Amino acid sequence: MEKTRIEKRAITPRQRTQQKAPQRPETREEKMIAALSPDLNIMVRAVRKAGARIVRDFGEVSSLQVSMKGPGDFVSNADTFAEKTLIEALRDDRPGYGILSEECGALPAAEGCAYRFIIDPIDGTMNFLHAVPSFALSVGLMKGDEIVAGVIYNPISNELYHAEKGRGAFVMLAGGNKRLRVSGRRQLSHCLIGTNGFSFPKTRQIMEKMTNEVASIRINGCSTLSLAFVAGGQFDAYVSARFQLWDVAVGYLLIREAGGYVSDLHGNTALADIQKSQTLIATNHVLQNSLKKLIGV
């Protein structure tokens, strides 16, 4: 009986088609950021990048290197790192824009460029150094003397406030963007007023005038967040008599875009005039006259 002959065939390995790794779907937060204007997109990504490191540092505040700039005025290596991260991120995308920052001062814009970023790497450093979760990163964009866009970010609560001139003010939360509106209260006796501290003599005088006329006064140690709270209606007003441009620029825009009123004690509403005066009232349009009358000039 003949044996069945089995032919051996060379088996060539099947060529594998290269498959691309499945792309991770965009999160709701990433979609919200992508929907922002190009300048806001850049600023939001910058503060979130710097904020990620600050969250880690917040859990180890006892080991941070801290130095004193002046009486009660501290700076940590977390401030320095946040500022460096913000400047690098912003200049990667907008290399011609100028920069004004609390720690490094002014970096000039390219010739003919009217734009500059206003940076506060950590507003509320004292809170940060004592593990109090009330501090924020702030980046504003100015064209000449006018603030046109800005973000305020608390990396601990993950609340990100943003505004652009003529487009409204919002807080970005996990569930989506929530539009900001100032408080509608009309009587000072019902109002919660924010301010920036007893350590400034003129502010202390203003607070003494308000103490018996308002419901309560709050000092949260972070000017940028206090102004964001006015924009969102948590504070009915914010009053200050000493500040830097990076303390108030973004909050000024947020409140105006949230339907509020911002001026100095003399009623001047331009940001440059408020900065020059070193007095600020931020509230709704109903309470402005009552506060001016109460505080006086």
C-alpha positions in Angstrom: 0.0 0.0 0.0 1.4 3.3 -1.1 2.0 5.9 1.6 0.3 9.1 1.1 2.8 11.7 0.3 2.5 14.9 2.2 4.2 17.9 0.7 5.8 20.3 3.1 5.1 23.8 2.3 7.0 26.7 3.5 4.9 28.7 5.8 5.6 32.4 5.8 4.5 34.3 8.8 1.5 36.5 8.3 2.5 40.1 8.3 1.0 41.9 11.2 -0.8 45.2 10.4 0.4 47.9 12.7 -2.4 49.0 14.8 -2.4 52.5 16.3 -2.9 52.6 20.0 -6.5 53.6 20.7 -6.7 57.3 21.5 -8.0 58.2 24.9 -11.3 60.0 24.6 -11.2 63.7 25.6 -12.5 64.4 29.0 -15.3 66.9 29.6 -12.7 69.2 31.0 -10.5 69.0 28.0 -13.4 69.7 25.7 -14.3 72.8 27.7 -10.7 74.0 27.5 -10.5 73.3 23.8 -13.7 75.4 23.2 -12.0 78.5 24.7 -10.5 81.3 22.6 -6.8 80.7 21.7 -5.5 83.2 24.3 -7.7 81.8 27.1 -6.8 78.3 26.1 -3.1 79.1 26.5 -3.6 80.7 29.9 -5.8 77.9 31.2 -3.3 75.2 30.2 -0.4 77.2 31.8 -2.1 77.6 35.2 -3.2 74.0 35.2 0.4 72.9 34.5 1.8 75.0 37.3 -1.0 74.1 39.6 -0.3 70.4 39.4 3.1 70.9 41.0 1.7 73.3 43.6 -0.8 70.6 44.7 2.1 68.3 45.4 4.0 71.0 47.3 0.8 71.9 49.3 1.1 68.5 51.0 4.7 69.1 52.0 4.7 72.8 53.0 6.9 72.1 56.0 9.8 71.2 53.8 9.5 74.2 51.4 12.3 76.7 51.3 10.9 80.0 52.4 12.4 83.5 52.5 11.0 86.9 53.6 10.7 89.8 51.1 9.4 92.2 53.6 7.3 92.4 56.9 4.7 89.6 56.6 5.6 89.1 52.9 7.0 85.7 52.1 8.1 83.8 49.0 8.7 80.1 48.7 10.4 77.9 46.1 6.9 76.9 45.1 6.2 80.5 44.1 9.4 80.6 42.1 8.7 77.3 40.3 5.1 78.3 39.5 6.3 81.6 38.1 8.9 79.9 35.9 6.4 77.3 34.7 3.8 80.0 33.8 6.3 82.2 32.0 7.8 79.3 30.0 4.3 78.0 29.0 3.0 81.4 28.0 6.1 82.4 26.1 6.2 79.1 24.2 2.9 80.1 22.5 3.1 83.9 22.7 6.8 84.7 22.5 6.3 88.4 21.6 4.0 89.2 24.5 5.4 91.1 27.5 5.1 89.9 31.0 4.6 91.6 34.4 5.0 89.1 37.3 5.0 89.6 41.1 8.4 87.8 41.6 10.4 88.6 38.5 9.1 92.0 37.6 8.7 93.2 34.0 9.8 91.4 30.8 9.4 93.6 27.7 7.2 92.8 24.8 8.5 92.5 21.2 8.6 95.8 19.4 5.2 96.9 18.3 3.3 94.4 20.5 0.7 95.9 22.8 0.0 92.7 24.8 1.4 91.6 28.1 0.6 88.9 30.6 0.0 89.9 34.2 1.1 87.0 36.5 0.6 86.2 40.2 2.1 82.7 40.6 0.6 82.2 44.1 -1.8 84.8 45.5 -2.3 84.0 49.2 1.2 82.7 49.9 0.7 83.0 53.7 -2.3 80.7 53.4 -0.4 78.3 51.2 2.5 78.1 53.7 0.1 77.3 56.5 -1.7 74.6 54.5 -4.9 76.8 54.2 -6.5 75.9 50.8 -7.4 79.5 49.9 -4.9 80.6 47.4 -4.8 80.9 43.6 -2.7 81.3 40.4 -3.7 84.3 38.4 -2.9 85.2 34.8 -4.4 88.2 33.0 -3.9 89.4 29.4 -3.7 93.2 28.9 -3.7 95.2 25.7 -2.2 98.5 26.6 -4.0 99.5 29.8 -7.0 97.4 29.2 -7.5 93.9 30.7 -9.0 91.7 27.9 -8.9 88.2 29.3 -7.9 86.3 32.4 -8.0 83.2 34.6 -7.9 82.6 38.4 -7.2 79.0 39.4 -7.4 77.4 42.8 -5.6 74.1 42.3 -6.9 72.6 45.5 -10.6 73.0 44.8 -10.0 72.7 41.0 -12.1 75.8 40.5 -11.0 77.8 37.5 -12.5 81.2 36.9 -12.2 82.7 33.4 -13.4 85.7 31.5 -12.9 87.5 28.3 -14.0 91.1 27.5 -17.5 91.1 26.0 -17.9 87.3 26.4 -19.0 86.9 30.0 -17.4 85.4 33.1 -17.5 81.7 34.1 -16.2 79.2 36.6 -15.1 75.9 35.1 -16.3 73.0 37.3 -16.3 69.2 36.8 -19.9 69.4 35.5 -19.3 72.2 33.1 -19.0 76.0 32.8 -21.2 78.0 35.1 -21.9 81.6 34.3 -21.0 84.1 37.0 -23.4 86.7 38.2 -22.8 89.3 41.0 -25.1 89.3 44.1 -28.4 91.1 43.8 -28.6 92.2 47.4 -29.7 95.8 48.0 -29.2 96.5 51.7 -25.8 96.7 53.3 -27.1 95.3 56.5 -27.6 92.0 54.7 -24.2 91.9 53.0 -21.0 89.9 53.4 -18.1 92.1 52.5 -14.6 90.9 51.6 -11.4 92.9 52.2 -7.6 92.4 52.3 -6.6 92.8 55.9 -6.1 94.8 59.1 -2.4 95.2 58.3 -3.0 98.1 55.9 -4.0 101.3 57.8 -6.3 102.7 55.2 -8.1 99.4 54.8 -8.4 99.2 58.6 -10.1 102.6 58.7 -12.5 101.5 56.0 -13.4 98.3 57.9 -14.0 100.3 61.0 -16.6 102.3 59.1 -18.3 99.2 57.8 -18.3 97.0 60.9 -21.6 98.1 62.3 -23.3 98.6 59.0 -22.9 95.3 57.2 -23.8 91.7 58.1 -20.2 90.5 58.2 -16.7 91.1 56.9 -14.4 88.4 55.6 -10.6 88.4 55.1 -9.7 85.2 53.3 -6.0 86.2 52.6 -6.3 85.9 48.8 -7.4 89.0 46.9 -7.9 87.3 43.5 -10.3 84.7 45.0 -12.1 87.3 47.0 -12.8 89.2 43.7 -13.9 86.0 42.0 -16.3 85.4 44.9 -17.8 88.9 44.2 -18.2 87.9 40.5 -19.9 84.7 41.6 -22.2 86.3 44.2 -20.7 84.7 47.3 -19.4 88.0 48.5 -21.7 91.0 48.0 -18.7 93.4 47.7 -14.9 93.6 48.1 -13.1 96.7 49.4 -9.4 97.3 49.4 -7.0 100.2 49.9 -3.7 98.6 49.0 -2.9 96.3 46.1 -0.8 95.5 43.1 -2.0 95.2 39.5 -1.7 91.4 39.5 -3.9 91.3 42.6 -6.9 93.0 41.0 -6.6 92.9 37.2 -8.4 89.6 36.5 -10.9 90.1 39.2 -11.8 93.5 37.8 -12.6 91.8 34.4 -14.5 88.9 36.1 -16.8 91.3 38.0 -17.5 93.6 35.1 -18.3 90.6 32.9 -20.6 89.2 35.7 -22.6 92.4 35.6 -20.9 94.1 38.5 -19.4 97.5 39.2 -15.7 98.3 40.0 -14.3 101.7 40.8 -12.0 103.6 43.1 -13.4 105.6 46.0 -13.8 108.6 43.8 -15.9 106.7 41.2 -13.3 106.3 38.5 -13.9 103.0 36.8 -10.8 102.6 34.5 -8.4 100.0 35.8 -5.4 102.4 35.4 -7.2 105.0 37.6 -8.0 102.4 40.2 -4.4 101.2 40.3 -3.2 104.8 40.6 -5.7 105.6 43.4 -4.9 102.4 45.4 -8.5 102.2 46.4 -11.1 99.7 45.1 -14.8 99.0 45.5 -16.2 96.0 43.7 -20.0 95.2 44.1 -23.3 95.4 42.2 -24.7 98.5 40.7 -27.3 98.9 43.5 -24.8 98.9 46.4 -22.1 101.1 44.9 -23.5 104.4 46.1 -24.3 103.1 49.6 -20.7 101.8 50.0 -19.1 105.0 48.7 -21.3 107.1 51.0 -20.5 104.8 54.0 -16.7 104.7 53.4 -16.2 108.3 52.2 -12.9 109.4 50.6 
